[in-house]
Amino acid sequence: KTRAKEALALTTQLGPTFIKLAQALSIRTDLIPEAYALELRQLQDAVPAFDSALAKAILADELKVSDLSTVFRHLSAEPL
């Protein structure tokens, strides 16, 4: 059970891609032990928010623009 809690903490530290993977795994008890699945199911409803400023900085960097309004008409800071 302790290792399962560590897996949950590590997943949230690794970010959105790993959280999505853990969400998918949390319903697959044929692939992972039940204790891990139960812990990872917490990510189904209680995912920590990703910092909007950081997300915008990553987008700007990836799109090679300094102003995201040149690419997007509207970009909400609120998560969906």
ZIGI-V120025 format. One record per pair of residues at least 4 apart in sequence whose ideal C-beta (glycine too) atoms are under 6 Angstrom apart, sorted by the first residue. I is the first residue (numbers start at 0). J is the second residue. Records with the same first field share a line. If there is no record, write none. Layout:
I->J, J
//
This chain:
0->34
3->34, 35, 38
4->38
6->35
7->38
10->17, 18, 21
11->47
13->17
15->49
18->42, 46
21->39, 42
22->42, 43
24->31
25->36, 39, 40
28->33, 36
31->35, 36
41->45
42->46
48->78
49->54
51->76
58->62
59->64, 67
62->70
64->69, 70
67->71, 74
//
